Amino acid sequence: MGLSSPSATAHQKYIVQLQHSLTRIDVSIFTLQPATYTLHPNKMQFTNPDNNIRELELKGDETLVIFGSGAGGHTFAALRVLGGSGRVVAIDPRQQLLDRVQSEVDRMKLSGFTAKCADYEHANGTGLQQQYADVVMVPNTLFSASRKDTLLKEAHRVLKYSGRLLLVEWKDSYGGMGPQPEHVVREDTARSLIETAGLMIERTYAAGAQHYGIVARKQAPNR
């Protein structure tokens, strides 16, 4: 199975667009070749939203804010766990993606969902009040941010004291399946950015073969 494309450059751009909008592929991957994208079964799997949401240990009445909700994989997984008692706020600068997620939420008759088109790369850019969220998730978003430090400071601002941050990122480029090599955020860099934003790292975990996950917490100020 192949898709024709006029140039390798066009192929590369399409791969990047795919990884922006897709969260996981269960049984196949796209491999860049001179003239086609070829599907190869069972060779790569993107990070699993259900597994990542389990790492958060969400409680039924909590509010989760997702910075870079994309195609909605983590949104749907969280809504299923919360069961309508809590709330998921999906934030993305791409209104078209949010519209698609909203349509799917409506179709699945899931409750407790809010879609918000906003820029999380600026101070107060989400428009959320301070200490709004119990949890903030940043899934495969940091690599594409030009103001990574500001994004994480905004996550810190909207988190309640003792609130949790979960960041998931690509380990490498994987030949164009992930970010371009110069945009990959290494784990040590991500840890430094999280700590600089004022969050305390609690643990890391393997978020799939190609991703790492970091769980951090916002500490209450010293009295």
N, C-alpha and C positions, 0 to 999 in steps of 0.2 A: 504494500500500500504506500503510495507516495503522493506528495503534493508538489506540483511544479512551481518554480519561482524564478524570476528573471536573473537573480544574482545572489552570490553568497552573502552580500551585505543585506539584501532584503531578507534572506533566511535568518540572519543573525538578529535583525530587528524584530522579526516575528517571534523568535524564541524568547526574547526579552519581554515582549508583550504578553506572551503566554504565561511566563512565570509571574508577571505582575498580577494577572487576573485569576490564575488557577492556584488552588491550595494543595491539591494532591491528585495523583493519578494512580489507580490501584494496580493495574496489570500491564501498563505499557509506558514507554517514553518516546520522545522525539529525539532522534540523533541527527546532528547537522552533517550533511554530506554535500559534495559539489553541486548536485542538481536537485536533490529531493530531501524531504524529511522522511525517515524510515522508522516504523514502529518496531520496537524490540520488546517482546514480552518479558516481564519479571526481572528486568535489570536495574531499575531504579524506582524508588517510591518517594514521593514528596512527604513532607512532615504530616503526621496524622492529627487532624483537629481534635478528635475525640480523646486521644492520648494527652495532648497538650492541655485540654480543658480539665482532664482528671488531675493533672499536676497542680491545678489551682485549688482543688478541694472546695469548690464553690458551695456556699450555703444557700438555702432556698430564698432568703430575703435580700441577698446581696445585689449590688449594682456593679456590672462589669462594663467598662468602656474599652472599645477596641480602636486603636489608632492604626488605620490602614486596613479596613475590613475586607476590601477586595471583593472576591466573588462570594463570600459569605460562609465559607466552610466552618470557621470558628464561631461565627454568629449562630448558625443552626445547632452546632454541638452544645453551645452554652445554653441556648433556649431550651433544649431538651432536658438538660440537667436541672435547670432552675424551675422548670415546670409551671411557669406563669407566676410564681411567687416573687421572683426577683426581676431585674431589668437588665437588658443588654442595649447599650448605646453604640451603634456602629458608625464610626466616623471615617469618612473618606473624601478626598477632594474631587472625586469623579462621580458626579450625580448619576450618570447612566448606570454605573455599577450598583449604586444604592437603590435605584429604581428597580433593578432586577432582583436584588435581595428582598426588597419590600414585597414584590409580587410573589416571590417564593414563600416568604413568611405568611402572607395572606392565604396562599394556596394550601399550606400545611396547617393553617389555623393555629399558629403559634402566637402566644400573647407575651406581653412584657418587652416589646421591641420598639426602639426609636432609631430612625436613620437621620444622620446629620451630615450635611456637606460642609466641611470646614477645613481650615489649614492648621494642622497641629505643629507646624514648623515655626510658628510665631508665638510670642508670649500672649497668653489669653486667646490664642487663635481658635481654640475649640468652642469658645463662648460658654463653657461650663463654669459653674461657680466653684470657688475654692473648696477643697475637701468634699467633693461631690461623690467620688467613687470608692467602693471597697476594693476594687481590682482594676488595674489598667493592663491591657495586653498590647504588645507591639509585635505582630507576627509578620516576618519577612518584609519589614517596612524600613528599618533603619538604613539599610544599604542604599536606598533610593533617596534618602533625605539629604538635602544640601546643608541643612542646619541641624545636625544630629544632636548637638548639645542643647539647643533650644527645645527640640522635640521632647527630650527626656526631662528637661526642667518643667515643661508643660504637664507631662505625666505626673511629676512630683507635686505640682500645684493642685491638680484635681484629685489627687489621692487623699483619702482620710488618713489620720494618724493610725499607724499599724496596718494600713492598706498595703496590698501586694502588687508588685509589678512582675509580669512575665514577658520576657523578651525571647523571641525565636528568630534565629538568623541562619543563613547559609554558611557552611564551613568554607566553601570554595566556589569557584566558577563552574567547575565540571564541564569544561568545553563549551560554555555558552548556555547550558541548561539553567544555571543560576545567574547571578549578576556578572557583569563584565569584571575581569580580574581586578581592575583598579578600583572597583566599587565594593568589593568584598570587605565586610567588617569582621576582622578576626576576633576571636573570643576575648583575648586580653585587652583589645581596644574597646570592645563593648563593656567589659567589666569596669574599665577606667572611666568611661563616659557615664555609666550608671552611678558610680561612686561620686563622681564630680557633681552630678545632679542632686546629691544629698540622700541617696538611697543606700541601704545596707544590704549587701548580697548575702543571701542565706544558703543557696545551693545552686549547682548546675546539674544538668542532666542531658542525656542523649535524646534529642528530639527527632530521631530518625537517622538513617545512615549519612545523610547529607546536611543535617542541621544540628545546631546546639541550642539548648535552652538555659536561661538564667532566671532564677526567682529571687527577687529582692523585696525589701520592705521599707516603708516610710516610718521612721522613728518619731516618737513624740519629742518635743523640745525639752531640754533639761530645765527643770524648775529651779 
